[in-house]
Amino acid sequence: MTDETSTTHPLPGAAAGDPRLSVVAEFAASDLFDRTFREGMELVEETAAYLDGEGRRDSKLLSRSSALAYAGESMRLTTRLMQIASWLLVQRAVREGDMTASAACEPRYRLGARKVEGEVPPPADLPIALVEYGVRAEKLYDRIHYLDRRMYVDATPPADTPNPVQSQFDRLSAAFGSGQPAS
């Protein structure tokens, strides 16, 4: 489902000539995207299978307080994986032409920074598989967050930076218009 309005009227996230548009489209067509998408979706599937099977059995063996911690960790893990999957699906929509690169530049599709302050480490008696899935999800999130910033934030030139090409044209205009050499 292509958003017709975004091709004729760029959305607030991206303007015509925005350098992010080509960066987003190039990434969506890249091997890096293929690998990242595959890794992310495999992690989602593996984690879901664990939480529905072995993880459920593991959680029944925990003490009451550890079971509560398990529930919190599994919710945090599930939320993180859904953020990853959502971001990857937006990139895939760009690749398949279901979403324009301009639409993908909207702020609502950006990933937030991972909050680490005040987080309490999980109890030592949580199942190691749950902890490992959590570590893998955080590492993947960090990589995708880096990509998100590089593609959508860092690729945006600062608004107050003059265009070097336009500056040269202005200097040439001034030089030829006034008969004085450009400085």
PyRosetta script that sets phi, psi and omega in degrees:
from pyrosetta import init, pose_from_sequence

init()
pose = pose_from_sequence("MTDETSTTHPLPGAAAGDPRLSVVAEFAASDLFDRTFREGMELVEETAAYLDGEGRRDSKLLSRSSALAYAGESMRLTTRLMQIASWLLVQRAVREGDMTASAACEPRYRLGARKVEGEVPPPADLPIALVEYGVRAEKLYDRIHYLDRRMYVDATPPADTPNPVQSQFDRLSAAFGSGQPAS")
pose.set_psi(1, 102.5)
pose.set_omega(1, -178.4)
pose.set_phi(2, -84.0)
pose.set_psi(2, 136.3)
pose.set_omega(2, 178.6)
pose.set_phi(3, -86.8)
pose.set_psi(3, 101.3)
pose.set_omega(3, -175.9)
pose.set_phi(4, -60.5)
pose.set_psi(4, -37.0)
pose.set_omega(4, -175.8)
pose.set_phi(5, -65.6)
pose.set_psi(5, -28.1)
pose.set_omega(5, -176.5)
pose.set_phi(6, -74.6)
pose.set_psi(6, -19.2)
pose.set_omega(6, 178.0)
pose.set_phi(7, -84.8)
pose.set_psi(7, -28.9)
pose.set_omega(7, 179.4)
pose.set_phi(8, -95.6)
pose.set_psi(8, -34.2)
pose.set_omega(8, 178.2)
pose.set_phi(9, -126.7)
pose.set_psi(9, 99.4)
pose.set_omega(9, -178.3)
pose.set_phi(10, -54.0)
pose.set_psi(10, 142.9)
pose.set_omega(10, -179.5)
pose.set_phi(11, -73.6)
pose.set_psi(11, 164.7)
pose.set_omega(11, -177.5)
pose.set_phi(12, -55.3)
pose.set_psi(12, -27.8)
pose.set_omega(12, -177.2)
pose.set_phi(13, -72.9)
pose.set_psi(13, -23.7)
pose.set_omega(13, -175.7)
pose.set_phi(14, -147.8)
pose.set_psi(14, 136.5)
pose.set_omega(14, 178.1)
pose.set_phi(15, -105.2)
pose.set_psi(15, 161.7)
pose.set_omega(15, 177.1)
pose.set_phi(16, -56.1)
pose.set_psi(16, 137.4)
pose.set_omega(16, -178.5)
pose.set_phi(17, 80.5)
pose.set_psi(17, 3.6)
pose.set_omega(17, 179.4)
pose.set_phi(18, -63.8)
pose.set_psi(18, 124.9)
pose.set_omega(18, -178.8)
pose.set_phi(19, -62.2)
pose.set_psi(19, -19.9)
pose.set_omega(19, -179.9)
pose.set_phi(20, -66.3)
pose.set_psi(20, -29.7)
pose.set_omega(20, -175.0)
pose.set_phi(21, -59.3)
pose.set_psi(21, -45.2)
pose.set_omega(21, 179.8)
pose.set_phi(22, -71.8)
pose.set_psi(22, -36.0)
pose.set_omega(22, 178.9)
pose.set_phi(23, -62.6)
pose.set_psi(23, -44.6)
pose.set_omega(23, -179.5)
pose.set_phi(24, -64.0)
pose.set_psi(24, -47.1)
pose.set_omega(24, -179.0)
pose.set_phi(25, -64.3)
pose.set_psi(25, -41.5)
pose.set_omega(25, 179.1)
pose.set_phi(26, -64.3)
pose.set_psi(26, -42.5)
pose.set_omega(26, 178.9)
pose.set_phi(27, -62.9)
pose.set_psi(27, -44.3)
pose.set_omega(27, -178.0)
pose.set_phi(28, -60.6)
pose.set_psi(28, -28.1)
pose.set_omega(28, -179.3)
pose.set_phi(29, -94.0)
pose.set_psi(29, 2.8)
pose.set_omega(29, -171.9)
pose.set_phi(30, -89.7)
pose.set_psi(30, 161.9)
pose.set_omega(30, 172.8)
pose.set_phi(31, -66.6)
pose.set_psi(31, -33.0)
pose.set_omega(31, 177.7)
pose.set_phi(32, -60.2)
pose.set_psi(32, -42.7)
pose.set_omega(32, 177.0)
pose.set_phi(33, -62.1)
pose.set_psi(33, -45.7)
pose.set_omega(33, 179.5)
pose.set_phi(34, -54.1)
pose.set_psi(34, -48.9)
pose.set_omega(34, -178.2)
pose.set_phi(35, -65.5)
pose.set_psi(35, -44.0)
pose.set_omega(35, -178.7)
pose.set_phi(36, -65.6)
pose.set_psi(36, -42.1)
pose.set_omega(36, 179.2)
pose.set_phi(37, -62.3)
pose.set_psi(37, -47.4)
pose.set_omega(37, -179.7)
pose.set_phi(38, -61.3)
pose.set_psi(38, -45.7)
pose.set_omega(38, 179.1)
pose.set_phi(39, -60.9)
pose.set_psi(39, -45.1)
pose.set_omega(39, -178.8)
pose.set_phi(40, -63.9)
pose.set_psi(40, -46.0)
pose.set_omega(40, -178.3)
pose.set_phi(41, -69.9)
pose.set_psi(41, -34.8)
pose.set_omega(41, 175.7)
pose.set_phi(42, -65.2)
pose.set_psi(42, -39.9)
pose.set_omega(42, 178.4)
pose.set_phi(43, -64.8)
pose.set_psi(43, -40.6)
pose.set_omega(43, 176.9)
pose.set_phi(44, -59.9)
pose.set_psi(44, -47.4)
pose.set_omega(44, -178.8)
pose.set_phi(45, -65.2)
pose.set_psi(45, -45.5)
pose.set_omega(45, 179.9)
pose.set_phi(46, -60.6)
pose.set_psi(46, -44.7)
pose.set_omega(46, -178.0)
pose.set_phi(47, -65.9)
pose.set_psi(47, -42.8)
pose.set_omega(47, 179.2)
pose.set_phi(48, -61.8)
pose.set_psi(48, -42.1)
pose.set_omega(48, 179.0)
pose.set_phi(49, -63.4)
pose.set_psi(49, -41.2)
pose.set_omega(49, 178.9)
pose.set_phi(50, -63.8)
pose.set_psi(50, -50.6)
pose.set_omega(50, -176.7)
pose.set_phi(51, -62.7)
pose.set_psi(51, -32.9)
pose.set_omega(51, 179.7)
pose.set_phi(52, -82.5)
pose.set_psi(52, -19.0)
pose.set_omega(52, -176.1)
pose.set_phi(53, -116.8)
pose.set_psi(53, -97.7)
pose.set_omega(53, -176.1)
pose.set_phi(54, -58.2)
pose.set_psi(54, -37.9)
pose.set_omega(54, -179.9)
pose.set_phi(55, -64.3)
pose.set_psi(55, -39.0)
pose.set_omega(55, 178.2)
pose.set_phi(56, -62.6)
pose.set_psi(56, -43.3)
pose.set_omega(56, 178.0)
pose.set_phi(57, -64.5)
pose.set_psi(57, -43.4)
pose.set_omega(57, 179.5)
pose.set_phi(58, -59.8)
pose.set_psi(58, -41.5)
pose.set_omega(58, -175.9)
pose.set_phi(59, -66.4)
pose.set_psi(59, -28.4)
pose.set_omega(59, 179.5)
pose.set_phi(60, -71.5)
pose.set_psi(60, -17.3)
pose.set_omega(60, -179.6)
pose.set_phi(61, -90.3)
pose.set_psi(61, -4.9)
pose.set_omega(61, -175.9)
pose.set_phi(62, -86.3)
pose.set_psi(62, 157.0)
pose.set_omega(62, 172.9)
pose.set_phi(63, -66.0)
pose.set_psi(63, 167.4)
pose.set_omega(63, -178.3)
pose.set_phi(64, -57.5)
pose.set_psi(64, -46.6)
pose.set_omega(64, -178.7)
pose.set_phi(65, -68.4)
pose.set_psi(65, -37.9)
pose.set_omega(65, 178.0)
pose.set_phi(66, -70.2)
pose.set_psi(66, -34.6)
pose.set_omega(66, 177.0)
pose.set_phi(67, -64.7)
pose.set_psi(67, -36.9)
pose.set_omega(67, 176.7)
pose.set_phi(68, -65.9)
pose.set_psi(68, -43.3)
pose.set_omega(68, 176.9)
pose.set_phi(69, -63.3)
pose.set_psi(69, -39.4)
pose.set_omega(69, 177.4)
pose.set_phi(70, -59.1)
pose.set_psi(70, -45.4)
pose.set_omega(70, -179.9)
pose.set_phi(71, -61.4)
pose.set_psi(71, -43.0)
pose.set_omega(71, 178.5)
pose.set_phi(72, -64.2)
pose.set_psi(72, -44.2)
pose.set_omega(72, 179.4)
pose.set_phi(73, -65.4)
pose.set_psi(73, -39.9)
pose.set_omega(73, -179.7)
pose.set_phi(74, -68.8)
pose.set_psi(74, -34.2)
pose.set_omega(74, 175.9)
pose.set_phi(75, -67.8)
pose.set_psi(75, -43.2)
pose.set_omega(75, 178.4)
pose.set_phi(76, -62.1)
pose.set_psi(76, -43.4)
pose.set_omega(76, 179.4)
pose.set_phi(77, -63.6)
pose.set_psi(77, -45.0)
pose.set_omega(77, 179.7)
pose.set_phi(78, -62.7)
pose.set_psi(78, -42.7)
pose.set_omega(78, 178.1)
pose.set_phi(79, -61.8)
pose.set_psi(79, -46.0)
pose.set_omega(79, -179.6)
pose.set_phi(80, -60.5)
pose.set_psi(80, -43.9)
pose.set_omega(80, -179.2)
pose.set_phi(81, -66.8)
pose.set_psi(81, -34.2)
pose.set_omega(81, 177.5)
pose.set_phi(82, -69.2)
pose.set_psi(82, -34.7)
pose.set_omega(82, 175.5)
pose.set_phi(83, -64.7)
pose.set_psi(83, -43.5)
pose.set_omega(83, 178.5)
pose.set_phi(84, -62.0)
pose.set_psi(84, -49.9)
pose.set_omega(84, -178.2)
pose.set_phi(85, -61.5)
pose.set_psi(85, -41.1)
pose.set_omega(85, 179.7)
pose.set_phi(86, -61.3)
pose.set_psi(86, -45.4)
pose.set_omega(86, 179.8)
pose.set_phi(87, -62.4)
pose.set_psi(87, -44.9)
pose.set_omega(87, -179.8)
pose.set_phi(88, -63.8)
pose.set_psi(88, -37.8)
pose.set_omega(88, 179.9)
pose.set_phi(89, -68.5)
pose.set_psi(89, -32.1)
pose.set_omega(89, 174.4)
pose.set_phi(90, -64.2)
pose.set_psi(90, -44.1)
pose.set_omega(90, 179.9)
pose.set_phi(91, -64.1)
pose.set_psi(91, -39.0)
pose.set_omega(91, 178.4)
pose.set_phi(92, -66.5)
pose.set_psi(92, -36.9)
pose.set_omega(92, 177.6)
pose.set_phi(93, -62.3)
pose.set_psi(93, -37.7)
pose.set_omega(93, 175.7)
pose.set_phi(94, -64.1)
pose.set_psi(94, -46.0)
pose.set_omega(94, -178.8)
pose.set_phi(95, -58.8)
pose.set_psi(95, -42.4)
pose.set_omega(95, -175.6)
pose.set_phi(96, -86.8)
pose.set_psi(96, 0.0)
pose.set_omega(96, 178.3)
pose.set_phi(97, 80.7)
pose.set_psi(97, 11.1)
pose.set_omega(97, 178.1)
pose.set_phi(98, -83.2)
pose.set_psi(98, -13.1)
pose.set_omega(98, 178.7)
pose.set_phi(99, -145.5)
pose.set_psi(99, 141.4)
pose.set_omega(99, 177.1)
pose.set_phi(100, -79.9)
pose.set_psi(100, 157.1)
pose.set_omega(100, 175.2)
pose.set_phi(101, -61.3)
pose.set_psi(101, -33.7)
pose.set_omega(101, 178.3)
pose.set_phi(102, -61.7)
pose.set_psi(102, -44.4)
pose.set_omega(102, 179.0)
pose.set_phi(103, -64.8)
pose.set_psi(103, -37.9)
pose.set_omega(103, -179.5)
pose.set_phi(104, -65.8)
pose.set_psi(104, -18.8)
pose.set_omega(104, 179.6)
pose.set_phi(105, -79.0)
pose.set_psi(105, -7.8)
pose.set_omega(105, -178.9)
pose.set_phi(106, -61.0)
pose.set_psi(106, 142.5)
pose.set_omega(106, -178.9)
pose.set_phi(107, -57.4)
pose.set_psi(107, -29.6)
pose.set_omega(107, -178.0)
pose.set_phi(108, -64.6)
pose.set_psi(108, -15.9)
pose.set_omega(108, 178.9)
pose.set_phi(109, -96.5)
pose.set_psi(109, 1.5)
pose.set_omega(109, 179.6)
pose.set_phi(110, -78.6)
pose.set_psi(110, 150.6)
pose.set_omega(110, 174.3)
pose.set_phi(111, -88.5)
pose.set_psi(111, 140.5)
pose.set_omega(111, 175.0)
pose.set_phi(112, -82.7)
pose.set_psi(112, 157.8)
pose.set_omega(112, 176.8)
pose.set_phi(113, -66.1)
pose.set_psi(113, 145.6)
pose.set_omega(113, 179.3)
pose.set_phi(114, -72.3)
pose.set_psi(114, 128.8)
pose.set_omega(114, 179.2)
pose.set_phi(115, -85.0)
pose.set_psi(115, 125.4)
pose.set_omega(115, 179.7)
pose.set_phi(116, -118.5)
pose.set_psi(116, -20.7)
pose.set_omega(116, -178.6)
pose.set_phi(117, -69.6)
pose.set_psi(117, 135.7)
pose.set_omega(117, 176.6)
pose.set_phi(118, 78.9)
pose.set_psi(118, -2.7)
pose.set_omega(118, 178.3)
pose.set_phi(119, -73.5)
pose.set_psi(119, 135.0)
pose.set_omega(119, -179.5)
pose.set_phi(120, -94.6)
pose.set_psi(120, 133.2)
pose.set_omega(120, 178.0)
pose.set_phi(121, -63.3)
pose.set_psi(121, 147.9)
pose.set_omega(121, -179.1)
pose.set_phi(122, -65.9)
pose.set_psi(122, 153.3)
pose.set_omega(122, 177.7)
pose.set_phi(123, -59.1)
pose.set_psi(123, 150.2)
pose.set_omega(123, -176.8)
pose.set_phi(124, -66.3)
pose.set_psi(124, -21.6)
pose.set_omega(124, -176.6)
pose.set_phi(125, -93.0)
pose.set_psi(125, 10.4)
pose.set_omega(125, 174.4)
pose.set_phi(126, -68.7)
pose.set_psi(126, 149.2)
pose.set_omega(126, 178.4)
pose.set_phi(127, -57.7)
pose.set_psi(127, 134.3)
pose.set_omega(127, -177.3)
pose.set_phi(128, -59.8)
pose.set_psi(128, -33.5)
pose.set_omega(128, 179.9)
pose.set_phi(129, -62.6)
pose.set_psi(129, -41.2)
pose.set_omega(129, 178.7)
pose.set_phi(130, -63.4)
pose.set_psi(130, -44.0)
pose.set_omega(130, 179.2)
pose.set_phi(131, -62.6)
pose.set_psi(131, -43.4)
pose.set_omega(131, 179.9)
pose.set_phi(132, -64.1)
pose.set_psi(132, -41.9)
pose.set_omega(132, 176.7)
pose.set_phi(133, -62.1)
pose.set_psi(133, -38.9)
pose.set_omega(133, 178.0)
pose.set_phi(134, -63.0)
pose.set_psi(134, -43.6)
pose.set_omega(134, 179.0)
pose.set_phi(135, -63.9)
pose.set_psi(135, -45.3)
pose.set_omega(135, 178.4)
pose.set_phi(136, -60.7)
pose.set_psi(136, -42.4)
pose.set_omega(136, -179.7)
pose.set_phi(137, -64.8)
pose.set_psi(137, -41.1)
pose.set_omega(137, -180.0)
pose.set_phi(138, -66.8)
pose.set_psi(138, -40.4)
pose.set_omega(138, 178.2)
pose.set_phi(139, -64.1)
pose.set_psi(139, -43.4)
pose.set_omega(139, 178.5)
pose.set_phi(140, -65.7)
pose.set_psi(140, -41.5)
pose.set_omega(140, 178.1)
pose.set_phi(141, -59.4)
pose.set_psi(141, -44.5)
pose.set_omega(141, 179.6)
pose.set_phi(142, -60.6)
pose.set_psi(142, -41.8)
pose.set_omega(142, 178.2)
pose.set_phi(143, -64.8)
pose.set_psi(143, -43.4)
pose.set_omega(143, -179.4)
pose.set_phi(144, -69.5)
pose.set_psi(144, -37.9)
pose.set_omega(144, 176.3)
pose.set_phi(145, -60.1)
pose.set_psi(145, -41.5)
pose.set_omega(145, 176.6)
pose.set_phi(146, -60.6)
pose.set_psi(146, -47.5)
pose.set_omega(146, 178.2)
pose.set_phi(147, -60.0)
pose.set_psi(147, -43.9)
pose.set_omega(147, -179.7)
pose.set_phi(148, -58.0)
pose.set_psi(148, -46.3)
pose.set_omega(148, -179.7)
pose.set_phi(149, -65.6)
pose.set_psi(149, -43.2)
pose.set_omega(149, -179.8)
pose.set_phi(150, -63.3)
pose.set_psi(150, -40.5)
pose.set_omega(150, -175.8)
pose.set_phi(151, -79.6)
pose.set_psi(151, -41.9)
pose.set_omega(151, -169.1)
pose.set_phi(152, -106.9)
pose.set_psi(152, -24.0)
pose.set_omega(152, -177.4)
pose.set_phi(153, -107.8)
pose.set_psi(153, -56.0)
pose.set_omega(153, -176.7)
pose.set_phi(154, -68.3)
pose.set_psi(154, -24.7)
pose.set_omega(154, -179.6)
pose.set_phi(155, -76.4)
pose.set_psi(155, -7.0)
pose.set_omega(155, 180.0)
pose.set_phi(156, -88.5)
pose.set_psi(156, 119.1)
pose.set_omega(156, 178.7)
pose.set_phi(157, -69.5)
pose.set_psi(157, 144.1)
pose.set_omega(157, 177.9)
pose.set_phi(158, -58.0)
pose.set_psi(158, 140.5)
pose.set_omega(158, -175.4)
pose.set_phi(159, -64.4)
pose.set_psi(159, -30.8)
pose.set_omega(159, -176.2)
pose.set_phi(160, -89.7)
pose.set_psi(160, 1.2)
pose.set_omega(160, 179.0)
pose.set_phi(161, -82.9)
pose.set_psi(161, 123.0)
pose.set_omega(161, -179.8)
pose.set_phi(162, -68.4)
pose.set_psi(162, 147.5)
pose.set_omega(162, 177.7)
pose.set_phi(163, -72.4)
pose.set_psi(163, 119.7)
pose.set_omega(163, -175.9)
pose.set_phi(164, -64.0)
pose.set_psi(164, -34.4)
pose.set_omega(164, 179.4)
pose.set_phi(165, -68.0)
pose.set_psi(165, -45.8)
pose.set_omega(165, 178.8)
pose.set_phi(166, -62.3)
pose.set_psi(166, -37.7)
pose.set_omega(166, 178.0)
pose.set_phi(167, -60.7)
pose.set_psi(167, -41.5)
pose.set_omega(167, 178.4)
pose.set_phi(168, -65.1)
pose.set_psi(168, -43.2)
pose.set_omega(168, 177.5)
pose.set_phi(169, -61.2)
pose.set_psi(169, -42.5)
pose.set_omega(169, 179.3)
pose.set_phi(170, -62.0)
pose.set_psi(170, -40.7)
pose.set_omega(170, 178.9)
pose.set_phi(171, -66.6)
pose.set_psi(171, -40.9)
pose.set_omega(171, 177.0)
pose.set_phi(172, -64.4)
pose.set_psi(172, -42.8)
pose.set_omega(172, 178.4)
pose.set_phi(173, -59.3)
pose.set_psi(173, -45.9)
pose.set_omega(173, -179.8)
pose.set_phi(174, -63.7)
pose.set_psi(174, -39.4)
pose.set_omega(174, -177.6)
pose.set_phi(175, -68.0)
pose.set_psi(175, -45.5)
pose.set_omega(175, -178.1)
pose.set_phi(176, -80.5)
pose.set_psi(176, -29.0)
pose.set_omega(176, 179.5)
pose.set_phi(177, -74.0)
pose.set_psi(177, -35.4)
pose.set_omega(177, -175.6)
pose.set_phi(178, -102.4)
pose.set_psi(178, -7.8)
pose.set_omega(178, -179.2)
pose.set_phi(179, 79.2)
pose.set_psi(179, 3.3)
pose.set_omega(179, 179.7)
pose.set_phi(180, -106.4)
pose.set_psi(180, 146.2)
pose.set_omega(180, 177.9)
pose.set_phi(181, -66.5)
pose.set_psi(181, 149.1)
pose.set_omega(181, 177.4)
pose.set_phi(182, -72.0)
pose.set_psi(182, 143.7)
pose.set_omega(182, -179.5)
pose.set_phi(183, -92.4)
pose.dump_pdb("model.pdb")
